Amino acid sequence: MIVLGVSTVLLLLDAALRQLPDQQWWPGWAAIGAWLGRWWPLLLALVLAAATATLIRHGSPRPTVIPPMSIRWESEPGQPGLLPRATVTPDVTPPPRRWNWTAITSVVTAATALAALGFTAQSLSATRTQINLSEQGQITDRYTKAVDQLGTQGADHLQTRLGGIYALERLARDSPRDQATIIEILSAFIRSTLPTATGKPDGTTTCASSTNVQIDVRAALSVLGRRNHDNDADTIADLRGVCLTGADLAYVNFGGANLFEADFTNANLIGAQLERANLYRTHFAGAQLDGAHLDHAYLASANLAGMRLIVTQLNGANLTNANLSHSDLDGAGLAHADLSYANLTDARLFEANLSGAYLAYAQLGGTTLTEAHLSHADLAHAILNGTQATRADLADANLTDANLRHANLTDAHLTHANLSQADLDLADLTRADLTGALHDDRTFTLGATTTGTVGAWF
């Protein structure tokens, strides 16, 4: 009865799960079904063997045997009359054991239920396999049809291509394991539809002054941007070398994309998502990147000279040897960014966050750093001559061998900063806080203004 109950519960639960819409079966069902489907004959044999052994050993109890007795009358000396005496007949053979047909019936019932359960599990496993094969066949058909739609050419087939793009998006949601392939297909469609940027000796490309981004390309870009990145399987959108000059791409999502040597000259990238993107040798001349997100992007040797990057987020970005001269980075986020050897000459960084940034050997001559946050920044060997750093926070910053000649550090916080070998000649340190700052005999302060300076050692 227990086996019957368990099998009934399993079957009912499995049937209920199959009726739930858009639900996945518990993965254990497949394992249980496969295991029972393979080993149920052995289980049945073990149960029958155990039941047989039990019946042979115990069976039905023998009936109680009352030995036959005989009564005779005998006289006792000294007693009057006759007294009865009972005599038991010895060596009475007990009757044989009887079969316990109730137990046998229970064993047969249990074995039948177990066999039915194994058969049901095997059937369910086969059905599930058939369903999976059918689903994969449907996905393959949908994939083939969508790719065919995407490959149609001509303006009169625009709706067909759009249908293929959105069909691929739905397919990526329904079959996450196919998303990597879909990313590659949509990336190839964009690359093959847009012109290719080829570099010229003067630093420009062969792209036209303005790229006409068609509706289907925009749709493909949108689908790539809003996909679930958890299902990418390390696949990225490969958009290397595409021409997007003068394009309106405000708030587009290029997160994690490969945009190597792409041309965004004069493009509108306000609020664009470019986190973790590969932007090596990407062209941004005249582009608008206000409020864009480029956290952890790769921008080594990027030419961002004269660009508007107000409130742009570049936290953790690699800007090694980048050209940011004359750029407007007011309020920008550059925390922990790598700006070693970067050119920030005459750039604006008002209230910018550069805390923990790596600025070794960077050129910051004439840069506006008013109220900028540079605590714990590494400015070793940096050139900051003539820099406007009024009320800047340089606490715990490393300024070893930095050139701060003529720098305006009025009201700046330099507590515990490392000024070893730093050149502060003619710097304005009015009301600057130098409490705990490290210095040595090669720290130069000739002609520095020290009115109201806190912690001055010279």
Long-range contacts (C-beta under 8 A, 24 or more apart in sequence): 1-106, 1-109, 1-110, 2-110, 3-110, 3-113, 3-114, 3-117, 4-109, 4-110, 4-113, 6-117, 7-113, 7-114, 7-116, 7-117, 7-120, 10-117, 11-117, 11-120, 14-124, 25-128, 29-124, 29-128, 30-125, 30-128, 32-121, 33-121, 33-122, 33-124, 33-125, 33-128, 34-121, 34-125, 35-121, 36-117, 36-118, 36-121, 36-122, 37-118, 37-121, 37-122, 37-125, 37-126, 39-118, 40-114, 40-115, 40-117, 40-118, 40-119, 40-121, 40-122, 41-118, 43-114, 43-118, 44-111, 44-114, 44-115, 44-118, 47-107, 47-110, 47-111, 47-114, 48-107, 48-111, 51-103, 51-104, 51-107, 51-110, 51-111, 52-107, 54-103, 55-99, 55-100, 55-103, 55-104, 55-107, 58-100, 59-97, 59-98, 59-99, 59-100, 60-97, 60-98, 60-99, 60-100, 61-97, 62-94, 62-95, 62-96, 62-97, 63-95, 65-92, 65-94, 65-95, 67-92, 68-92, 139-171, 139-174, 139-175, 139-178, 142-167, 142-171, 143-168, 143-171, 143-178, 146-171, 147-185, 150-185, 150-189, 158-214, 158-215, 158-216, 161-216, 162-215, 162-216, 162-219, 165-189, 165-216, 165-219, 165-220, 165-223, 166-219, 166-223, 168-223, 169-223, 169-227, 172-227, 172-228, 172-231, 173-228, 176-228, 176-231, 177-231, 177-233, 179-227, 179-228, 179-231, 179-232, 179-233, 179-235, 180-231, 180-232, 180-233, 180-234, 180-235, 183-224, 183-227, 183-232, 183-235, 183-236, 183-237, 184-235, 184-238, 186-220, 186-223, 186-224, 186-237, 187-224, 187-237, 187-238, 187-239, 188-238, 189-217, 189-220, 190-217, 190-220, 190-221, 190-224, 190-239, 190-242, 191-238, 191-239, 191-240, 191-241, 191-242, 193-217, 194-242, 194-243, 194-244, 195-242, 195-243, 196-241, 196-242, 196-243, 197-241, 197-242, 197-243, 197-261, 197-262, 197-263, 197-283, 198-241, 199-261, 203-303, 204-265, 204-283, 205-243, 205-245, 205-263, 205-265, 205-283, 207-243, 207-245, 207-263, 207-265, 208-243, 208-245, 209-245, 209-246, 209-265, 209-266, 210-245, 210-246, 210-247, 210-266, 211-243, 211-244, 211-245, 211-246, 211-247, 213-244, 213-247, 213-248, 213-249, 221-249, 221-252, 222-252, 222-253, 224-253, 224-257, 225-252, 225-253, 225-254, 225-255, 225-273, 226-253, 229-255, 229-256, 232-256, 295-333, 305-343, 315-353, 325-363, 355-393, 375-413, 415-455, 419-443, 424-448, 429-453, 429-456
